[in-house]
Amino acid sequence: MKYFIQVYDGEINGHGEKEGLPTEYQYEFEQEMLKHVNDLKNDLREKGWWERETPEVSQTSFLSSEDLDAELRFKFE
């Protein structure tokens, strides 16, 4: 099984579309992916972002800043 993470860096335009292409990371092992997710979240927190609860979505974490919203999405194959 392979694990993928797509990270969008940028803003969401007035039409609700993400601008720019995502950076994609691929992992062979789940633990490797989870460590990178943890590192990404810690890095974003250090930059002033915070995580909000999203109980209706189990595989996506939303991170917020005062100016922008970002989304981490996980794809499992």
C-alpha positions as CSV (number, residue, x, y, z in Angstrom):
1,M,0.0,0.0,0.0
2,K,1.2,3.5,-0.8
3,Y,0.3,6.7,1.0
4,F,0.1,10.2,-0.5
5,I,-0.2,13.7,0.9
6,Q,-1.0,16.7,-1.2
7,V,-0.1,20.1,0.4
8,Y,-1.5,23.3,-1.2
9,D,0.4,26.5,-0.6
10,G,-1.4,29.6,-1.4
11,E,-4.9,31.1,-1.3
12,I,-8.4,30.0,-2.2
13,N,-9.7,32.5,-4.8
14,G,-13.2,34.1,-4.9
15,H,-14.6,31.0,-6.6
16,G,-13.6,28.6,-3.9
17,E,-10.8,27.2,-6.1
18,K,-7.2,26.6,-4.9
19,E,-4.6,28.6,-6.8
20,G,-1.4,26.8,-7.7
21,L,-0.5,23.2,-7.8
22,P,-0.1,21.0,-4.8
23,T,3.2,19.5,-3.5
24,E,2.7,15.8,-3.4
25,Y,4.5,13.4,-1.1
26,Q,4.5,9.6,-1.4
27,Y,5.3,7.1,1.3
28,E,5.7,3.4,1.4
29,F,5.0,3.1,5.1
30,E,2.1,4.5,7.2
31,Q,4.4,5.4,10.1
32,E,6.7,7.5,7.7
33,M,3.6,9.4,6.5
34,L,2.2,10.0,10.0
35,K,5.6,11.3,11.1
36,H,5.7,13.8,8.2
37,V,2.1,14.8,8.9
38,N,3.0,15.5,12.5
39,D,6.1,17.5,11.4
40,L,3.9,19.5,9.0
41,K,1.4,20.3,11.7
42,N,4.1,21.3,14.2
43,D,5.7,23.6,11.6
44,L,2.4,25.3,10.8
45,R,1.6,25.7,14.5
46,E,5.0,27.4,15.0
47,K,4.0,29.8,12.2
48,G,0.8,30.8,14.0
49,W,-1.7,28.4,12.5
50,W,-4.2,26.3,14.5
51,E,-6.4,23.3,13.9
52,R,-10.1,23.4,14.1
53,E,-12.5,20.5,14.7
54,T,-14.1,19.0,11.7
55,P,-16.1,16.0,12.9
56,E,-18.0,15.5,9.6
57,V,-14.8,14.7,7.7
58,S,-12.6,11.9,9.1
59,Q,-9.7,11.9,6.7
60,T,-9.0,15.7,6.3
61,S,-7.5,18.2,8.8
62,F,-8.2,21.9,8.3
63,L,-5.6,24.4,9.5
64,S,-6.4,28.0,9.9
65,S,-4.5,31.3,10.2
66,E,-6.0,34.8,10.6
67,D,-5.5,35.5,6.9
68,L,-5.8,32.2,5.1
69,D,-7.3,28.7,5.3
70,A,-5.3,25.6,4.3
71,E,-6.3,22.0,3.9
72,L,-4.3,18.8,4.3
73,R,-5.9,15.9,2.5
74,F,-4.9,12.3,2.8
75,K,-5.3,9.8,-0.1
76,F,-4.8,6.1,0.6
77,E,-4.3,3.5,-2.2
